[in-house]
Amino acid sequence: MSVGVLIRRPVRGVTALRGGRARRPTPYQVFGLLFWLVMSLAYWRVPLCCDAGQHTAVVERLKAHLLHPLHPMADLPGAGSPYYSPYAVAQGAFARLTGFTGWEVLRVAGPVNLAVLLTGIGRFVRVLTPRPWAPVLALAAMTLLWGTERAWWSGYLGLMSMTGNLGYPSAFAIGLAFWAWAWTGARARDARQVRYVGPNGLRGFTGYAGLGALYGAILLVHPITAVAAVTGGVAFVTGWQRGWRPAVVARWAVVGAAALAVAVVWPYFDLFELAGDDSVDAMHRRLYEGLTGHFWLALLGLPALWARGRRSWRDPLALMFALDCLVVAYGWISGHYTYGRILGLTLVPLQFALAVELATPRPWGAGRRVLGAVAAGGACLGLLTVQAGAVVPRALDPVGFEQPPDWPTYDWAARHIGPGEVVVTDGYYAVHAIAGYGPNLAAPAWPDAALDERVRLRRLADVRAYLAPGSTRAERAAIAHRYRIRWLLLTRWHPVPEEAVVVAWSRRTGEVLARVG
C-alpha cells in the first residue's frame, strides 16, 4: 500500500491573510457602492435649492467666527441658534481650513452624509436579519415606496428629495440614527451582541456611554430626528431586552445620562430652551396635507409589518411604527406640527419589514409571491411617477419625467455685496439663497431661537413697508438707516426706488441689484 504525501502549496498575496480564500463582496456592498456613485452625481448635477441657503449661511458665519458666530441670516448676535450644531461647527472648521465657500462645503457634505446613511442602513438591517439581500431590498423600498405625488422635505429619503437634501444636517442625523438603532438592537438582545457588535464589543458601561453619546449627537445635530431616533431605540429595548436586572437597568440609564450630558455641555445653544419654542410649528402644518398622495405606496409593507406584530407584540419594527404614529398624531392634535417632520422615518418600519420579508429564501408561498409582485409594481409606479427624474437628466429623458427644482444662483449679485452687508429683497428665491453667499438680510426668512419671533415679524413688516408701492423716500431712508440696508435685490416686477443705483442684473431671472445709502 502506497502512502501519498499531501503537499499544501503556499498561498501568496492578500488572500494568504484569510487562509487562501478571497472575500467576496456582499450584494449590499456592490449595490450600495453603485447607489452612492449614482446619487452623488445626481446630487451634484442639481442646483442647490430651498433650505440650502440657510445651511450655507450657517457655514459662512462659522467660517468667519468659529467660536462666536453671528445670526445665520441677520446682522445680529447668534448665541442660542440651534443651527450651530456639532455638525455645522465641523463644516465651519472645514471651510476655514480649505477656504471653501458654504455652497462648496454643502456639495462635499452630500456624498459624506450618504456614506453615513448607507453604512447605517446596512448595519441596521444586519441586526434585523442575516439575509444578504435584505439591505438591498430595504434601500430600494426606502427610496421608491413613498407615493405618487412628490414629497419634498428635509429628512425625506425618496430619490427625488435626496437630490436636494443630502447635504443637510437631517441626512447626517438620519444616518447616525440607523447606526444608533443597530447598536441598540445588538445590545438589547444578548444573542446578537457578539455577532453584530464585533470582537471589541465594549461590554461594560463604556459601550453604553458611547451609545448615549451617539444619541446626544443626534439630538444636537437635528433635534426632531432625535425624536424618531429615541422612539426607535425604545422600541428595540422594549422588544428585545430580556431580564431587567439592576445591572441591566443601570446600563440603559447610562445611555440616557450620556445623551443628556452631551446635550447639556454643548456651548453654542441651550437645547432645552427649544422644547417650548413653537415659532416653527405654523410652517410645518403643510406636512399633514396630502398624506395619501405622498406616502400611500409605503403601505404595501403593512402586511409584512402586521405579520411581524402578530408573531410577537414585542417586534421592534412594529413597536417603532406604533410609537412614531403616536408622535405624529400628537403633533396634529396639539398643533405642534413640527413633530410631523418624523413622517419620513415613520415609513421605515413599513419599508424595512417588507424588505426583510421579501429577502426570505425561495421557494415562496402564494402569499409571499403576491406580496413580492405587488411590491415590485409599487416600486415601478413610484419610480415612474415621482422618483425617476432624480437620476435621469432631462437630456437623456425619453419620457419627460418630473425633474428636481431648478433654482437660480446669485453669484452675479454676491460678487458686488460685501460680507455682512444688509440686503432687502422681494424675490422668493433670493430671500432663501442670498444669505448663503455672506450678506445679511434685514428680515431673516426662517424663525430662529436666537432671535425673538416678535422681532423677526416686526422686521418683516418694516421690509414690506419699505417695498410697498406707496412708500415715500423719507420712509425708506428711515428703515434703511434703522437696519443699515445697503442693497436691494429686486424682481423684474418691482420698480427700483429713485434713490437706488442699479449695479447688476440677471439675464436668467431679470432681477436687479441696486445700491442704496
C-alpha positions as CSV (number, residue, x, y, z in Angstrom):
1,M,0.0,0.0,0.0
2,S,1.5,3.3,-1.0
3,V,1.3,6.2,1.2
4,G,0.6,9.5,-0.6
5,V,2.1,12.7,0.7
6,L,-0.2,15.8,0.6
7,I,1.8,18.9,-0.2
8,R,0.0,22.1,0.5
9,R,1.1,24.9,-1.8
10,P,1.9,28.2,-0.1
11,V,-0.7,30.9,-0.5
12,R,0.6,34.2,-1.8
13,G,-0.9,37.7,-1.9
14,V,-3.6,39.2,0.2
15,T,-5.6,36.0,0.3
16,A,-2.9,34.5,2.5
17,L,-4.2,36.6,5.3
18,R,-7.6,34.8,5.0
19,G,-6.4,31.3,4.6
20,G,-6.4,31.3,0.8
21,R,-10.0,32.5,0.3
22,A,-10.7,35.9,-1.2
23,R,-13.6,37.6,0.5
24,R,-16.4,38.2,-1.9
25,P,-18.4,41.5,-1.6
26,T,-21.9,41.2,-0.4
27,P,-24.8,42.2,-2.6
28,Y,-25.3,45.3,-0.5
29,Q,-21.7,46.3,-0.8
30,V,-22.0,46.1,-4.6
31,F,-25.3,47.8,-4.9
32,G,-24.7,50.3,-2.1
33,L,-21.5,51.5,-3.8
34,L,-23.3,51.9,-7.1
35,F,-26.1,53.7,-5.4
36,W,-23.6,56.0,-3.7
37,L,-22.0,56.9,-7.0
38,V,-25.3,57.5,-8.9
39,M,-26.9,59.6,-6.1
40,S,-23.7,61.6,-5.5
41,L,-23.7,62.5,-9.2
42,A,-27.4,63.2,-9.1
43,Y,-26.9,65.5,-6.1
44,W,-24.1,67.4,-7.8
45,R,-25.9,68.0,-11.0
46,V,-29.0,69.6,-9.4
47,P,-28.7,73.3,-8.3
48,L,-28.9,73.6,-4.5
49,C,-32.2,75.0,-3.5
50,C,-34.8,75.5,-0.8
51,D,-33.2,75.3,2.6
52,A,-29.7,75.2,1.2
53,G,-29.2,78.9,1.6
54,Q,-29.9,78.7,5.3
55,H,-27.3,75.9,5.8
56,T,-24.7,77.6,3.6
57,A,-25.3,80.8,5.6
58,V,-24.6,78.9,8.8
59,V,-21.3,77.6,7.3
60,E,-20.3,81.2,6.2
61,R,-21.0,82.6,9.7
62,L,-18.9,79.9,11.3
63,K,-16.2,80.3,8.8
64,A,-16.0,84.0,9.8
65,H,-16.3,83.5,13.5
66,L,-16.0,79.8,14.6
67,L,-16.4,80.3,18.3
68,H,-18.8,83.2,18.4
69,P,-20.8,83.2,15.1
70,L,-23.4,85.9,14.3
71,H,-27.0,85.1,13.5
72,P,-27.1,83.0,10.3
73,M,-29.1,85.5,8.2
74,A,-29.1,88.8,10.0
75,D,-26.6,91.3,11.5
76,L,-27.5,90.2,15.0
77,P,-25.9,88.1,17.7
78,G,-26.1,84.3,17.0
79,A,-25.9,83.0,20.6
80,G,-28.6,80.4,21.1
81,S,-29.1,79.5,17.4
82,P,-29.8,75.7,17.1
83,Y,-28.2,75.8,13.7
84,Y,-24.8,75.9,15.3
85,S,-24.7,72.1,16.0
86,P,-21.5,70.0,16.1
87,Y,-22.2,69.0,12.5
88,A,-22.3,72.7,11.5
89,V,-19.2,73.6,13.5
90,A,-17.3,70.8,11.9
91,Q,-18.4,72.2,8.5
92,G,-17.3,75.7,9.5
93,A,-13.9,74.4,10.6
94,F,-13.6,72.5,7.3
95,A,-14.4,75.7,5.4
96,R,-11.8,77.7,7.3
97,L,-9.1,75.1,6.6
98,T,-9.9,74.7,2.9
99,G,-11.1,78.1,2.0
100,F,-14.3,76.6,0.6
101,T,-17.5,78.6,0.4
102,G,-20.6,77.5,2.2
103,W,-22.1,76.2,-1.1
104,E,-18.9,74.2,-1.8
105,V,-19.0,72.7,1.7
106,L,-22.6,71.7,1.2
107,R,-21.7,70.0,-2.1
108,V,-19.0,68.0,-0.3
109,A,-21.3,67.1,2.5
110,G,-23.8,65.3,0.3
111,P,-21.7,62.2,-0.6
112,V,-20.3,62.1,3.0
113,N,-23.8,62.1,4.5
114,L,-24.9,59.5,2.0
115,A,-22.0,57.2,3.0
116,V,-23.0,57.5,6.7
117,L,-26.6,56.8,5.7
118,L,-25.8,53.7,3.6
119,T,-23.5,52.2,6.1
120,G,-26.0,52.8,8.8
121,I,-28.8,51.1,6.8
122,G,-26.6,48.1,6.2
123,R,-25.7,47.8,9.8
124,F,-29.3,48.2,10.9
125,V,-30.6,45.5,8.6
126,R,-28.0,43.1,9.7
127,V,-29.3,43.4,13.2
128,L,-32.8,42.5,11.9
129,T,-31.8,39.6,9.7
130,P,-28.7,37.9,8.3
131,R,-30.3,37.5,4.8
132,P,-27.8,39.0,2.4
133,W,-30.3,40.6,0.0
134,A,-32.4,42.3,2.8
135,P,-30.4,45.5,2.9
136,V,-30.5,45.9,-0.9
137,L,-34.3,45.5,-0.8
138,A,-34.5,47.9,2.1
139,L,-32.6,50.5,0.2
140,A,-34.9,50.1,-2.8
141,A,-38.0,50.3,-0.6
142,M,-36.8,53.3,1.3
143,T,-36.1,55.3,-1.8
144,L,-39.0,54.2,-4.0
145,L,-42.0,53.3,-1.9
146,W,-43.4,56.7,-1.0
147,G,-46.3,58.0,-3.0
148,T,-47.3,59.1,-6.4
149,E,-47.1,62.8,-5.6
150,R,-43.7,64.4,-4.9
151,A,-42.9,64.7,-1.2
152,W,-40.0,67.2,-0.9
153,W,-38.9,68.0,2.6
154,S,-35.7,67.8,4.7
155,G,-35.5,64.3,6.2
156,Y,-37.4,62.6,3.4
157,L,-35.3,59.9,1.7
158,G,-37.0,59.3,-1.6
159,L,-34.7,59.5,-4.7
160,M,-36.2,62.9,-5.7
161,S,-35.8,64.6,-2.3
162,M,-32.4,63.2,-1.9
163,T,-31.1,65.3,-4.8
164,G,-31.8,68.4,-2.7
165,N,-31.3,67.4,0.9
166,L,-28.3,65.0,1.1
167,G,-26.1,67.9,2.3
168,Y,-28.4,68.9,5.1
169,P,-27.9,68.1,8.8
170,S,-31.0,66.0,8.7
171,A,-29.4,63.5,6.3
172,F,-26.4,63.1,8.5
173,A,-28.6,62.7,11.6
174,I,-30.7,60.0,10.0
175,G,-27.6,58.1,9.1
176,L,-26.5,58.3,12.7
177,A,-30.0,57.2,13.8
178,F,-29.6,54.0,11.8
179,W,-26.3,53.3,13.5
180,A,-27.8,54.1,16.9
181,W,-30.7,51.6,16.2
182,A,-28.3,49.0,15.1
183,W,-26.1,49.4,18.2
184,T,-29.2,49.5,20.5
185,G,-30.7,46.4,18.9
186,A,-27.4,44.5,19.2
187,R,-27.1,45.3,22.9
188,A,-30.7,44.7,23.7
189,R,-30.6,41.2,22.5
190,D,-27.7,39.3,24.0
191,A,-27.7,36.6,21.4
192,R,-26.7,39.2,18.8
193,Q,-24.2,41.2,20.7
194,V,-21.1,39.2,19.8
195,R,-22.2,38.7,16.2
196,Y,-23.0,42.2,15.3
197,V,-21.1,44.5,17.7
198,G,-17.8,42.8,17.0
199,P,-14.9,41.4,19.0
200,N,-14.2,44.7,20.7
201,G,-17.8,44.8,21.9
202,L,-17.2,47.2,24.9
203,R,-19.4,45.0,27.1
204,G,-19.2,47.3,30.1
205,F,-20.6,50.7,30.8
206,T,-18.2,52.3,28.3
207,G,-20.0,50.9,25.3
208,Y,-23.4,52.1,26.7
209,A,-21.9,55.5,27.4
210,G,-20.7,55.7,23.8
211,L,-24.2,54.7,22.6
212,G,-25.7,57.5,24.7
213,A,-23.2,60.0,23.3
214,L,-24.4,59.0,19.8
215,Y,-28.0,59.7,20.7
216,G,-26.8,63.0,22.2
217,A,-25.0,63.9,19.0
218,I,-28.2,63.2,17.0
219,L,-30.1,65.4,19.5
220,L,-27.8,68.3,18.8
221,V,-27.4,67.9,15.1
222,H,-31.1,67.6,14.3
223,P,-33.5,67.6,17.4
224,I,-36.6,66.4,15.5
225,T,-34.8,63.5,14.0
226,A,-33.7,62.6,17.6
227,V,-37.3,62.2,18.5
228,A,-37.6,59.4,15.9
229,A,-34.2,58.0,16.9
230,V,-35.3,57.8,20.6
231,T,-38.6,56.1,19.7
232,G,-36.7,53.5,17.6
233,G,-34.3,52.9,20.5
234,V,-37.1,52.5,22.9
235,A,-38.8,50.0,20.6
236,F,-35.6,47.8,20.4
237,V,-35.0,47.9,24.2
238,T,-38.7,47.1,24.9
239,G,-38.9,44.4,22.3
240,W,-35.6,42.6,22.7
241,Q,-34.2,43.3,26.2
242,R,-34.8,40.3,28.5
243,G,-34.1,40.1,32.2
244,W,-34.4,43.6,33.7
245,R,-31.8,43.0,36.4
246,P,-30.4,46.1,38.3
247,A,-27.2,45.9,36.2
248,V,-29.2,46.0,33.0
249,V,-31.3,48.9,34.2
250,A,-28.1,50.8,35.2
251,R,-26.6,50.3,31.7
252,W,-29.6,51.7,29.9
253,A,-29.7,54.5,32.4
254,V,-26.1,55.3,31.4
255,V,-27.3,55.6,27.8
256,G,-29.8,58.3,28.8
257,A,-27.4,60.1,31.1
258,A,-24.7,60.2,28.5
259,A,-27.1,61.6,25.9
260,L,-28.3,64.3,28.2
261,A,-24.7,65.1,29.3
262,V,-23.6,65.6,25.6
263,A,-26.6,67.9,25.1
264,V,-26.0,69.9,28.2
265,V,-22.3,70.6,27.7
266,W,-22.7,71.9,24.1
267,P,-21.8,75.6,24.4
268,Y,-23.5,77.1,21.3
269,F,-27.1,76.8,22.3
270,D,-29.3,75.5,25.1
271,L,-31.2,72.5,23.8
272,F,-33.8,72.6,26.5
273,E,-34.9,76.1,25.6
274,L,-36.1,74.7,22.2
275,A,-38.7,72.5,23.9
276,G,-41.1,75.4,24.4
277,D,-40.3,77.1,21.1
278,D,-43.3,76.9,18.8
279,S,-42.2,79.5,16.3
280,V,-41.7,76.9,13.5
281,D,-45.0,75.0,14.1
282,A,-47.1,77.0,11.7
283,M,-44.7,76.5,8.7
284,H,-44.8,72.7,9.3
285,R,-48.6,72.4,9.1
286,R,-48.2,71.6,5.4
287,L,-46.6,68.3,6.4
288,Y,-50.0,67.0,7.3
289,E,-51.6,67.9,4.0
290,G,-51.7,65.4,1.1
291,L,-50.5,62.4,3.2
292,T,-52.2,59.8,1.0
293,G,-50.6,61.1,-2.2
294,H,-47.2,61.4,-0.6
295,F,-47.0,58.1,1.3
296,W,-49.5,55.5,0.2
297,L,-47.0,53.2,-1.6
298,A,-45.3,52.6,1.8
299,L,-48.5,50.9,3.0
300,L,-47.5,48.0,0.8
301,G,-45.3,47.0,3.7
302,L,-48.2,46.9,6.1
303,P,-48.9,43.1,5.6
304,A,-45.3,42.3,6.4
305,L,-45.3,44.5,9.4
306,W,-48.6,43.1,10.6
307,A,-47.3,39.6,10.3
308,R,-44.3,40.5,12.5
309,G,-46.6,42.1,15.1
310,R,-48.8,39.0,15.1
311,R,-45.8,36.8,15.7
312,S,-44.8,38.9,18.7
313,W,-46.1,42.2,20.0
314,R,-42.5,42.9,21.1
315,D,-41.3,43.1,17.5
316,P,-39.2,46.2,17.4
317,L,-40.3,47.3,13.9
318,A,-44.0,47.0,14.9
319,L,-43.3,48.9,18.1
320,M,-41.3,51.6,16.3
321,F,-44.1,52.2,13.8
322,A,-46.7,52.4,16.6
323,L,-44.6,54.9,18.6
324,D,-43.9,57.1,15.6
325,C,-47.6,57.2,14.7
326,L,-48.3,58.4,18.2
327,V,-45.8,61.2,17.9
328,V,-47.2,62.2,14.5
329,A,-50.7,62.1,15.9
330,Y,-49.7,64.2,18.9
331,G,-48.2,66.8,16.5
332,W,-51.6,67.1,14.7
333,I,-53.8,67.1,17.8
334,S,-51.6,69.5,19.8
335,G,-50.9,71.9,17.0
336,H,-47.1,71.3,17.3
337,Y,-46.9,70.4,13.7
338,T,-43.1,70.3,13.8
339,Y,-43.4,66.7,15.0
340,G,-44.7,65.9,11.5
341,R,-41.0,66.1,10.5
342,I,-40.6,62.5,11.5
343,L,-43.2,61.3,8.9
344,G,-40.4,60.2,6.6
345,L,-38.9,58.0,9.3
346,T,-42.3,56.7,10.2
347,L,-42.2,54.8,6.9
348,V,-39.0,53.0,7.8
349,P,-40.7,50.1,9.7
350,L,-43.1,49.5,6.8
351,Q,-40.4,49.6,4.2
352,F,-37.8,47.5,6.1
353,A,-40.4,44.9,7.2
354,L,-41.3,44.4,3.6
355,A,-37.6,44.1,2.6
356,V,-36.9,41.5,5.3
357,E,-40.0,39.5,4.3
358,L,-39.1,39.5,0.6
359,A,-35.5,38.5,1.3
360,T,-36.7,35.1,2.5
361,P,-35.0,32.3,0.5
362,R,-37.2,30.6,-2.0
363,P,-39.4,28.7,-2.5
364,W,-42.1,31.2,-1.6
365,G,-45.7,30.5,-0.7
366,A,-48.6,32.1,-2.7
367,G,-49.0,35.0,-0.2
368,R,-45.3,36.0,-0.4
369,R,-45.3,35.7,-4.2
370,V,-48.3,38.1,-4.4
371,L,-46.7,40.5,-1.9
372,G,-43.5,40.5,-4.0
373,A,-45.3,41.2,-7.2
374,V,-47.3,44.0,-5.7
375,A,-44.2,45.5,-4.1
376,A,-42.3,45.4,-7.4
377,G,-45.3,47.0,-9.1
378,G,-45.4,49.7,-6.4
379,A,-41.7,50.4,-6.8
380,C,-42.0,50.8,-10.5
381,L,-45.0,53.1,-10.1
382,G,-43.1,55.2,-7.6
383,L,-40.1,55.4,-9.8
384,L,-42.1,56.4,-12.9
385,T,-44.4,58.9,-11.3
386,V,-42.1,60.7,-9.0
387,Q,-38.6,59.4,-8.5
388,A,-37.1,58.8,-11.9
389,G,-36.3,62.4,-12.7
390,A,-33.9,62.4,-9.8
391,V,-31.4,60.1,-11.7
392,V,-32.4,60.6,-15.3
393,P,-31.2,64.0,-16.7
394,R,-33.5,65.9,-18.9
395,A,-31.1,65.5,-21.8
396,L,-31.4,61.7,-21.6
397,D,-35.1,61.6,-20.7
398,P,-37.3,60.0,-23.4
399,V,-40.5,60.3,-21.4
400,G,-40.5,63.7,-19.7
401,F,-40.1,62.8,-16.0
402,E,-40.6,65.5,-13.5
403,Q,-37.2,67.0,-12.6
404,P,-35.9,68.4,-9.3
405,P,-36.3,72.1,-8.7
406,D,-34.0,74.3,-10.8
407,W,-33.3,77.3,-8.7
408,P,-31.2,80.3,-9.9
409,T,-27.9,81.1,-8.4
410,Y,-26.9,84.5,-7.1
411,D,-23.2,84.6,-7.7
412,W,-23.7,87.6,-10.0
413,A,-25.2,89.6,-7.2
414,A,-23.0,88.3,-4.3
415,R,-19.7,89.4,-6.0
416,H,-20.8,93.1,-5.5
417,I,-22.0,92.7,-1.9
418,G,-19.5,92.7,0.9
419,P,-19.7,90.1,3.6
420,G,-22.2,91.0,6.3
421,E,-23.8,93.9,4.3
422,V,-27.5,94.1,4.6
423,V,-29.8,93.2,1.7
424,V,-33.6,93.7,1.1
425,T,-35.2,91.5,-1.5
426,D,-38.8,90.9,-2.7
427,G,-37.9,87.6,-4.5
428,Y,-38.8,84.2,-3.2
429,Y,-35.6,82.5,-4.4
430,A,-33.4,85.4,-3.4
431,V,-34.6,85.7,0.2
432,H,-33.9,82.0,0.7
433,A,-30.5,82.0,-1.0
434,I,-28.6,85.3,-0.8
435,A,-27.5,84.9,2.8
436,G,-25.7,81.8,1.9
437,Y,-23.2,83.9,0.0
438,G,-22.2,86.0,3.1
439,P,-24.6,89.0,3.1
440,N,-27.3,89.5,5.8
441,L,-31.0,90.0,5.4
442,A,-32.9,92.9,7.0
443,A,-35.5,90.3,8.0
444,P,-34.5,86.6,8.3
445,A,-36.5,84.2,6.1
446,W,-36.8,81.5,8.9
447,P,-37.6,81.6,12.6
448,D,-34.6,81.0,14.8
449,A,-34.4,80.6,18.6
450,A,-31.5,83.2,18.6
451,L,-34.0,85.9,17.6
452,D,-37.3,86.6,19.3
453,E,-40.0,85.8,16.8
454,R,-41.8,89.1,17.5
455,V,-38.6,91.0,16.5
456,R,-38.4,89.0,13.3
457,L,-42.0,89.7,12.4
458,R,-41.5,93.4,13.1
459,R,-38.5,93.4,10.8
460,L,-40.6,91.6,8.1
461,A,-43.3,94.3,8.5
462,D,-40.7,97.0,8.0
463,V,-39.3,95.3,4.9
464,R,-42.9,95.1,3.5
465,A,-43.3,98.8,4.3
466,Y,-40.0,99.6,2.5
467,L,-41.1,97.7,-0.6
468,A,-44.7,99.0,-0.6
469,P,-45.6,100.9,-3.8
470,G,-46.8,103.9,-1.8
471,S,-43.7,104.2,0.4
472,T,-42.0,107.6,0.4
473,R,-38.3,108.3,0.1
474,A,-38.2,109.6,3.7
475,E,-39.9,106.4,5.0
476,R,-37.5,104.2,3.0
477,A,-34.5,106.2,4.3
478,A,-35.6,105.8,7.9
479,I,-35.9,102.0,7.5
480,A,-32.6,101.8,5.7
481,H,-30.9,103.7,8.5
482,R,-32.6,101.5,11.1
483,Y,-31.3,98.2,9.7
484,R,-28.2,99.6,7.8
485,I,-29.6,98.5,4.5
486,R,-27.0,98.8,1.7
487,W,-28.5,96.7,-1.2
488,L,-31.8,96.0,-2.9
489,L,-32.2,92.7,-4.8
490,L,-35.5,93.2,-6.7
491,T,-37.5,91.1,-9.1
492,R,-38.3,92.5,-12.6
493,W,-41.8,93.4,-11.5
494,H,-40.7,95.7,-8.7
495,P,-39.7,99.3,-9.6
496,V,-36.3,100.4,-8.4
497,P,-36.6,103.3,-5.9
498,E,-35.4,106.7,-7.2
499,E,-32.5,106.9,-4.7
500,A,-31.1,103.5,-5.7
501,V,-28.4,102.9,-8.2
502,V,-28.6,99.7,-10.3
503,V,-25.3,97.8,-10.2
504,A,-26.0,94.4,-11.9
505,W,-28.8,92.3,-13.2
506,S,-29.5,88.7,-14.0
507,R,-30.2,87.6,-17.6
508,R,-32.0,84.5,-16.4
509,T,-34.4,86.0,-13.9
510,G,-34.4,89.7,-14.8
511,E,-33.7,90.6,-11.2
512,V,-31.6,93.7,-10.5
513,L,-29.2,94.5,-7.8
514,A,-29.2,98.2,-6.7
515,R,-27.1,100.1,-4.1
516,V,-28.7,102.4,-1.6
517,G,-27.4,104.6,1.2
